Amino acid sequence: RGVFAERGLPVELASLPHVESSFNPMARSHVGASGLWQFTRSTGRIYMRLDQAIDERNDPWLATVAAARLLGLNYQLTQSWPLALTGYNHGVGGMQRAVRQLGTRDMATILARYESRSFGFASRNFYCEFLAALEVEENAERYFGRLAIDAPERPEIAVLPSYYRPAT
């Protein structure tokens, strides 16, 4: 939430990993998306280091910063949070095509009338899934009863004097 607040973005966007990965930093999709935020290799390379040695898509902090940057850009390009979020799954270019094709930014109209080979079930339902996850998160007691929430663990940081090659 802090990453999004620092960038002037809605903090509710921090709930998106409920939809993407169930907050599993090692989640992988059948198309190769990885991490909490399910970045594909091509999009991941734009925002993070991704090579033979390091895959930052699986780092919760770095991937969250990358997701905030991507969602912020999507919003700049679409001027609509429903379109920006759907563009996270479908691609912002696809959402811009939908707006041009239908002459509207209204998400309900786009969901009902936009036709594209690539705008399938996952893309069409992405924003609704986000809203559902956000509703449950914000009203957890209503859905699950009283929850005992543990305090977050404190990370341990080790500063190494130099580079160490991992054992093979």
N, C-alpha and C positions, 0 to 999 in steps of 0.2 A: 504494500500500500504506500509505503514511503517513497519508493521509486516513482510511482505514478504521481503522487502529490508534489514531489520536487519538480516535476516537469509540467505541472499545471493540467494534468490529465485526470479524468474521473478515477477515483480510487477503486471504484467498483470493478474496473477492468482487471484488477488483481485476482478476481474470481475466475477468470477465463480458464486457468488450468484444471478446474473441476471438469470442464467439458473436454479439454484437450488430452489430459493424461491422468486424471484423478490425483494430481499432485505427486506423481511418481517421476522423479528426476531421471530415471533410467528407462522410461517408457519408450517403446519403438512401435511405429506403425508398419503396416504391410507395404507402404510405399517408401519407407526409409526415414520418415520424420522421426525426430528424437527429442527427448527431454520433456521437462514440465510443459513447455510452450509448443512442443511438436514442430520445431523448425525443420524444413526440408534442407537438404544439403545446399541447394542453390540459394535459398533465402538466407540460410545460416551463414554462408560465406560473406554475404553483404555486411552483416552486423557483428560477426564473431570470427575468431580464429577456428578454422576447421581444416585440418590437414592430416597427414599420416601419424603425427605424434599427438596432436591435441584436437579434441572435439568439445568446444565450449558450449555446445547446445545442451550438454548434460550438467553444466554448472548452473545451479538454480539462480545465483545472483547475476551472473553475466547474461544468462538467457532472459532474465526478467528485464534487465536494462535494454537488451535488444528488442524484446517484445514491446516495451514502452516506446522505443524509437519507431518501430514499424507501425504500431497502432496510431501514434501521433502523425506519422506521414500519411497513413490511410485517411485519417480524419481531415488533414489539410487538403487532400485530393478529392474527397467526397463531400465534405462539409456536413456529414451526418454520421452519428455514432452507430446506428444500425447498419449503414452501408460500410463503414470502416470495419466493424466487427465481422460482418459477412465477408468482406474483402480479405480478412485475415485467413479465412478458410478457402475462399473461391479465387482470391487474387483481386487486387484493387482494380486492375484493368478490366476484369470481367464485370465488376460492379459499375464501372464507368460506362461500359458498353450497354448494360441494362438500363441505366439512366438515359443514355442517348436513344436507345431503341424505343423506350416507353415514354420518354419526355417527362419523367417524374422522378423525384427522390423518395417518394412514399414507399416505405418498405412493404406494407401490406399489398400494394398494387404490384410491386416487383415480384413478391413471392407468389402471387396469384397468376401473373401474366407473363413473366419473363421466360422465354424459351431459349435454351442453349444446351448443346450436348453435354457440356461440362458442369452445368448447373443442376446437379442431381440431388438426391435425398440429403446427403451430408451438408452441402452448401445451402440448400433451401431451408433446412432446419437449424442451421448453426446459431443464428441469432436467438431463436426461440429456446434452444437448449441453454444458451448463456443466461437468458432471462429466468428460466426455470432454476438453474443452479444458483443464481444470485438470490432468488426468492427463498430457496431452502437455506442457503447460508445465512441470510439476514434474519430468518425466522426459524432457526434450528430448534429451539424449544418447542415450537408449535408442532413440528414434524417428528421430533425424536424424544421429547420430554426434557427434563433437566439434565444437562451435560456437565460433567466435571472436566474442565479443561486444564491440562498440565501447562506449567510455565514453559516457555521455549528453552531449549538447551542452549547453553553458552558455547559458542564455537571455540576451539583451540587453534591458535595461529602459531605456526612454526616458521621462523625466518631462517633460511638456509644460507650458509656463507657463499655457496656457489651452486652451479648446475650439477645435478646428479643424474646419471643415466640410469633408467629403470633396468632392473635385472631381467634378462630374457630366458 
